[in-house]
Amino acid sequence: MPTTKAELLQGTLDLLILTTLQADPLHGYGIAQKLQQRSDDVLVVEEGSLYPALYRMEEKGWIDAEWGKSENNRRAKFYSLTRSGRKQLKEETAIWERVCRAITLVLQTA
């Protein structure tokens, strides 16, 4: 079956990044890779979308950034979830679940 790349709905990137950072700190490329892997290669996040989102989320206090060494022994900025980010993740998840239920209801009645 051919794979089709999907564009993210506006507002979902924050939710996906926060969810990805729940387990461990990751650098930007690691976040993009994990999102693509977990979505069976359907969701591809381009650098032009990812890094502005990370900077914005850092400004809001949802994530912290710290320089470290990547798997390739290269200098990379690692992002981790803050307490405020965990709270935001809960809020974003609740909104997403409500929207999914609403869309499902509409599709079922079509």
NORBEL-V346352 format. One record per helix or strand of 3 or more residues. SS is the DSSP state (H for helix, E for strand). FROM is the first residue (numbers start at 1). TO is the last residue. Records with the same first field share a line. If there is no record, write none. Layout:
BEGIN
SS->FROM-TO / FROM-TO
END
This chain:
BEGIN
H->12-20 / 28-38 / 47-59 / 83-109
E->63-69 / 75-81
END
